[in-house]
Each structure stands twice: as C-alpha cells, then as structure tokens.
Amino acid sequence: MRHILALAIKFVMIAAVLLIILTGFFDISFADTLLISLALTLIAYAMGDLMIFRKSGERSEQTKRNSLATIADVAVAILVIWLVGEALVPSTTDVITPAIISGIFIGLGEWYFHQFLDSQVFRDRNRRRSSAT
C-alpha cells in the first residue's frame, strides 16, 4: 500500500511539472503530457527509486544514495520525456529542450521524494537492516 501512495505522489509531482512546462510553455497536448507522465513515473520509480536509491548503500549514507538516485532520475526523465515525446508529438515540435528543462525540475522534486521514501516507504527495510548489524 505504501508503494501505491508513493507512485501516486510521484505521478502528481511529475504530471504537475510536465503540465506546466510541456503543455503550458511548449504547447504539447494535455493527453500526450499525461501519457509521458505515466510512462516516466513507472520507469523512474522502478529504476531510480527501487533499484538505485534503495540498493545503493546503507540508511546512514542517505545523502550519497539520494545524490546518485537524483542524478539517475534526471537522466531517465530527460530520456523518457524526449523519446516518448518524439513518438507522441508531431515532428515539427522540438522535444529535447522541454525534456531537459523538465528533467532538471523533476530532479529537484526527486531529492525530497527520496527523503519521503526513506522515512515512509522503506522504513521497515531500514529497521531490519539496522537491527541486523
């Protein structure tokens, strides 16, 4: 249940950023923006949050783990927005520029999202780890 809440929060964060940037400033359709948001949410949660952030060190190394996962999330965001955008958006629209801008803003949100994950979603895992040592 905690993962569903985390996914919902991540989707709202990503969708808000992309709706402002892609739809608001770059005229990409609302529906395309939501599809990009959904794809990015699922891919970034699996890669950046479950694989990189969760497994890149001990809880005491939160800054290191957060830095690695945030950098990965920015890279994944830029790639997913660019590639999915290229597939959905008419070829006359530049997608790489809004992808880079969006990736940077999503990265800022991810820094705080990882702190939420550590305190709320992965807390049982962190307790088991610390009691085993």
Backbone as a ProteinNet text record, in pm:
[ID]
protein_1_A
[PRIMARY]
MRHILALAIKFVMIAAVLLIILTGFFDISFADTLLISLALTLIAYAMGDLMIFRKSGERSEQTKRNSLATIADVAVAILVIWLVGEALVPSTTDVITPAIISGIFIGLGEWYFHQFLDSQVFRDRNRRRSSAT
[TERTIARY]
82	0	86.4	199.8	287.5	345.9	370.4	424	320.4	194.1	88.4	80.2	88.4	89	210.6	326.4	448.5	435	380.6	358.8	262	156.7	59.2	124.3	202.8	271.3	368.1	445	542.4	470.9	359.7	285.6	234.6	177.8	125.9	239.5	354.2	469.3	515.5	533.8	581.2	477.9	351.4	246.3	236.1	249.5	242.4	355.6	477	591.9	572.8	534.2	520.8	403.5	295.3	182.5	221.2	295.9	339.5	436.6	536.1	641	598.3	558.6	526.8	400.4	293.5	166.1	161.1	204.3	195	288	413.6	512.6	542.9	526.5	566.2	449.9	328.2	206.6	193.4	244.2	223.7	88.7	11.2	-126.3	-132.7	-243.8	-269.8	-261.2	-324.3	-325	-184	-107.1	30.8	115	93.5	167	133.8	8.2	-29.5	28.5	31.4	92.8	243.5	310.4	452.5	473.2	386.7	395.2	378.8	284	260.9	380.4	429.5	545.8	666.6	691	805.4	790.2	672.7	650.3	685.8	635.8	659.3	806.4	866.9	1007	1098.8	1078	1165.4	1148.3	1027.1	1007.3	1080.2	1068.4	1135.5	1287.6	1337.8	1483.9	1544.8	1499	1562.9	1534.2	1411.6	1372.1	1390.9	1342.2	1353.3	1491.1	1554.1	1683.6	1800.6	1809.5	1927.1	1919.4	1814	1806	1802.5	1719.7	1700.2	1822.9	1899.2	2007.2	2147.3	2161.6	2293.8	2370.4	2329.1	2404	2316.5	2377	2307.5	2225	2132.2	2047.2	2132.1	2241.7	2327.9	2394.2	2394.3	2452.6	2343.6	2245.8	2129.3	2166.8	2261.3	2298.8	2360.3	2446.9	2508.9	2402.4	2316.9	2211.1	2117.9	2081.7	1990.8	2055.2	2182.6	2252.7	2257.1	2294.8	2301.5	2164.6	2062.8	1929.2	1872.6	1901.9	1851.6	1916.5	2046.5	2115.7	2058.1	2036.4	1976.9	1835.9	1758.5	1621.3	1619.4	1712.2	1719.8	1750.8	1848.9	1885.7	1769.4	1704.5	1590.5	1477.2	1451.4	1343.4	1369.5	1490.8	1523.3	1504.7	1557.1	1545.9	1401.7	1325.9	1187.2	1102.5	1114.9	1036	1072.2	1198.8	1244.1	1194.9	1219.2	1183.6	1032.6	961.4	815.8	755.4	810.3	763.1	781.6	897.4	921.6	819.9	777.8	681.1	539.2	506.4	369.2	344.9	442.8	425.7	457.2	386	416.2	562.6	616.7	760.1	804.8	713.3	751.5	782.6	753.6	775.1	908.3	988	1113.6	1081.2	1131.8	1101.7	1223.9	1342.9	1462.8	1477.3	1448.3	1460.8	1365.2	1235.8	1148.5	1183.4	1240.4	1280.9	1392.2	1488.4	1599.9	1549.6	1469.1	1415.3	1331.4	1244.2	1158.5	1240.9	1343	1427.5	1493.6	1536.5	1600.4	1499.7	1380.7	1279.6	1231.2	1218.4	1179.4	1287.4	1413.5	1523.6	1515.4	1477	1460.9	1353.9	1244.1	1139.1	1180.4	1258.4	1302.8	1389.2	1468.5	1553.6	1466.8	1353.6	1263.6	1179.7	1146.9	1070.5	1150.9	1280	1363.7	1366.6	1362.5	1356.5	1224.8	1116.3	987	992.9	1053.7	1064.8	1139.7	1249.1	1329.6	1252.1	1175.8	1106.6	973.6	906.9	772.6	759.3	825.3	803.9	903.7	1030.1	1134.2	1169.9	1090.7	1127.6	1141.1	1055.6	1067.3	1197.1	1233.2	1357.5	1476.4	1469	1577.6	1588.8	1477.3	1480.6	1540.4	1502.6	1556.8	1707.2	1750.7	1893.3	1972.7	1922.8	1996.1	1995.5	1891.3	1888.2	1972.4	2002.7	2084.8	2232.4	2272.9	2415.3	2454.8
-120	0	126.4	121.3	238.2	267.6	162.8	184.3	250.3	216.7	279.7	428.3	462	602.3	674.2	610.3	670.2	692.2	594.6	609.8	724.3	735.7	843	979.5	992	1118.3	1151	1051.1	1071.8	1113.3	1047.4	1082.1	1226	1265.5	1402.1	1502.8	1474.8	1565.3	1577.8	1464.6	1464.2	1528.4	1492	1547.6	1699.3	1747.6	1892.6	1964.1	1911.2	1973.5	1968.9	1853.1	1839.7	1919.2	1928.5	2008.8	2156	2203.5	2343.2	2365.9	2277.6	2300.6	2256.7	2130.3	2079.2	2141.1	2140.6	2191.6	2344.1	2398.7	2543.1	2624.4	2582.3	2662.4	2611.4	2481	2425.5	2370	2394	2358.2	2209.7	2123.1	1979.5	1946.1	1862	1837.4	1779.3	1806.8	1758.9	1606.6	1539.2	1392.3	1336.3	1393.8	1348.2	1370.5	1482.7	1512.2	1411.1	1374.9	1274.4	1137	1100.5	972.4	971.4	1080	1090.9	1083.6	1150.2	1148.6	1007.3	933.6	796.4	707.3	714.5	633.5	667.9	795.5	838.2	795.5	806.8	766.2	619.3	533.5	390	353.3	408.4	376.4	431.6	557.1	620	556.8	515.2	451.3	317.5	241.7	111	126.3	213.8	228.2	314.5	437.5	532.6	507.8	468.3	456.3	315.3	214.9	78.3	17.4	47.8	-14.2	69.6	193.5	274.1	327.5	401.9	463.7	359.6	261.9	162.4	74.5	47	-51.5	6.7	138.5	196	228.1	175.7	197.4	183	207.5	198.9	324.8	315.4	429.9	548.5	521.3	629.3	706.7	649.8	715.1	780.5	839.6	893.4	998.7	1085.3	1189.9	1129.9	1030.8	963.8	893.2	817.2	744.1	840.8	949.2	1047.2	1114.8	1148.1	1213	1122.1	996.4	901	882.4	862.9	838.7	963.1	1080.8	1203.8	1226.7	1204.8	1217.8	1118.6	994.8	893.8	933.6	987	1029.4	1142.4	1236	1344.8	1288	1198.6	1137.9	1057.4	977.7	897.5	989.2	1094.8	1187.4	1250.3	1297.4	1359.5	1258.7	1138.4	1036.2	995.2	968.9	923.8	1034.9	1156.3	1266.8	1287.7	1282.7	1302.3	1190.2	1064.4	951.7	932.1	935.7	920.2	1043.1	1160.1	1281.3	1276	1225.5	1211.4	1118	1014.9	919.4	977.7	1064.2	1113.4	1248.1	1333.9	1473.1	1486.2	1571.7	1592.2	1629.1	1587	1602.9	1748.2	1840	1981.3	2042.9	1970.3	2022.2	1974	2067.3	2034	1975.3	1856.2	1791.8	1788.1	1797.2	1784.4	1902	2022.4	2138.6	2128.7	2103.7	2088.3	1965.3	1862	1743.8	1778	1855.7	1894.9	1984.8	2083.3	2173.6	2095.4	2009	1929	1835.6	1773.7	1682.4	1750.3	1872.4	1947.1	1975.2	2020.1	2048.1	1920.5	1812.2	1685.1	1639.3	1659.1	1623.9	1696.7	1823.2	1898.1	1835	1794.3	1727.4	1589.7	1520.1	1385.4	1385.9	1491.3	1499.3	1485.1	1555.2	1549.6	1422.1	1374	1249.3	1132.9	1130.3	1023	1028.6	1146.9	1158.3	1100.9	1127.6	1069.2	916.5	864.9	719.5	658.3	720.1	667.9	665.8	769.9	778.2	703.9	689.8	631.9	497.7	480.5	360.7	251	287.9	188.2	176.5	230	234.4	96.6	0.1	-134.8	-200.5	-184.9	-240	-178.2	-49.5	18.7	-26.3	-52.5	-101.8	-241.6	-327.5	-464.4	-460.5	-374.2	-362.9	-317.2	-215.5	-162.3	-258.5	-338.3	-434.3	-557.3	-583.4	-699.4	-673.1	-547.2	-515.5	-507.7
0	0	0	71	74.9	-62.9	-142.8	-277.9	-368.7	-349.6	-429.2	-395.7	-266.8	-226.8	-285.8	-278.9	-334.4	-485.4	-556.1	-700.1	-730.2	-651	-671.9	-649.2	-543.4	-515.5	-628.4	-671.1	-778.6	-908.2	-939.8	-1061.2	-1055.2	-942.2	-929.4	-944.6	-882.1	-892.3	-1037.7	-1103.8	-1242.6	-1334.9	-1318.2	-1404.1	-1386.8	-1264.3	-1241.7	-1314.7	-1301.1	-1368.9	-1520.2	-1572.2	-1717	-1773.1	-1697.6	-1746.3	-1754	-1656.3	-1660	-1775.9	-1787.1	-1887.3	-2027	-2041.4	-2175.2	-2232.5	-2152.5	-2202.5	-2194.9	-2083.1	-2063.5	-2150.5	-2160.6	-2233.5	-2374.6	-2397.5	-2526.9	-2608.4	-2566	-2641.4	-2675.9	-2593.2	-2612.5	-2550.2	-2616	-2572.5	-2431.4	-2366.3	-2230.4	-2224.3	-2319.2	-2320.7	-2338.9	-2429.6	-2450.5	-2325.1	-2259.5	-2136.9	-2027.9	-2015.2	-1914.5	-1947.1	-2075.4	-2113.4	-2083	-2112.3	-2081	-1929.4	-1854.5	-1707.7	-1652.9	-1706.1	-1660	-1690.9	-1813.9	-1851.9	-1765.3	-1746.5	-1666.5	-1521.3	-1466.4	-1327.6	-1307.2	-1392.6	-1377	-1397.9	-1499.9	-1529.4	-1421.1	-1382.7	-1282.9	-1145.2	-1109.1	-978.8	-974.4	-1082	-1085.9	-1086.7	-1169	-1182.2	-1072.1	-1062.8	-972.5	-826.1	-794.1	-654.3	-598.6	-669.5	-618.3	-639.9	-752.8	-780.3	-728.9	-768.8	-735.7	-593.2	-559.5	-427.5	-316.9	-333.4	-227.3	-205.2	-311.1	-300.4	-310.9	-303.9	-326.7	-199.1	-87.8	35.3	157.7	271.5	399.7	423.8	516.4	550.7	596.9	664.7	714.3	600	480.7	363	277.2	342.4	272.6	169.6	200.3	104.7	-21.1	-3.5	-118.7	-202.6	-136.2	-205.8	-278.2	-209.6	-268	-388.6	-378.1	-490.4	-612.4	-591.7	-703.9	-769.4	-686.7	-740.9	-809.2	-755.9	-817.4	-953.4	-962.9	-1091.7	-1191.9	-1147.4	-1235.5	-1277.1	-1183.6	-1216.2	-1317.5	-1307	-1405.3	-1543.2	-1550	-1679	-1737.5	-1654.1	-1700.2	-1745.2	-1670.5	-1706.6	-1843.4	-1863.7	-1992.9	-2106.2	-2087.9	-2193.3	-2220.3	-2114.7	-2133.3	-2194.8	-2144	-2199.8	-2346.4	-2375.9	-2513.8	-2605.3	-2566.2	-2653.7	-2666.6	-2555.8	-2563.3	-2631.4	-2602.3	-2668.8	-2818.8	-2863	-3007.3	-3071.4	-2998.5	-3052.7	-3056.3	-2960.5	-2949.8	-3016.3	-3011.6	-3053.5	-3202.5	-3273.8	-3416.7	-3437.8	-3548.5	-3574.9	-3585.7	-3594.7	-3604.4	-3467.7	-3360.7	-3226.2	-3171.6	-3119.3	-3052.2	-2915	-2886.3	-2758.9	-2667.4	-2718.9	-2635.9	-2539	-2582.4	-2493.1	-2374.1	-2396.5	-2280	-2196.2	-2258.3	-2182.4	-2084.2	-2127.3	-2039.6	-1926.6	-1960.8	-1858.6	-1758.1	-1807.4	-1719.5	-1632.1	-1689.5	-1612.9	-1494.6	-1513	-1403.6	-1292.4	-1328.7	-1226	-1157.5	-1232.1	-1171.3	-1074	-1110.1	-1020	-887.4	-889.9	-764.9	-676.4	-736.3	-660.6	-611.7	-692.4	-656.1	-530	-511.7	-392	-266.2	-262.7	-147.1	-147	-264.9	-273.8	-216	-237.9	-182.6	-30	26.3	172.2	223.4	151.7	186.6	178	70.7	56.3	174	211.9	322	453.3	479.2	607.8	610.7	495.9	496	424.7	313.5	231.5	266.1	281	306.1	453.5	543.8	684.8	748.3	712.3	768.2	725.6	600.9	550	623	648.5	716.9	862.1	926.9	1065.6	1071.3	976.7	975.2	952.3	863.8	833.9	955.5	1026.8	1139.7	1258.2	1274.6	1385.1	1355.9	1229.3	1192.5	1217.4	1228.2	1247.3	1391.6
[MASK]
+++++++++++++++++++++++++++++++++++++++++++++++++++++++++++++++++++++++++++++++++++++++++++++++++++++++++++++++++++++++++++++++++++++

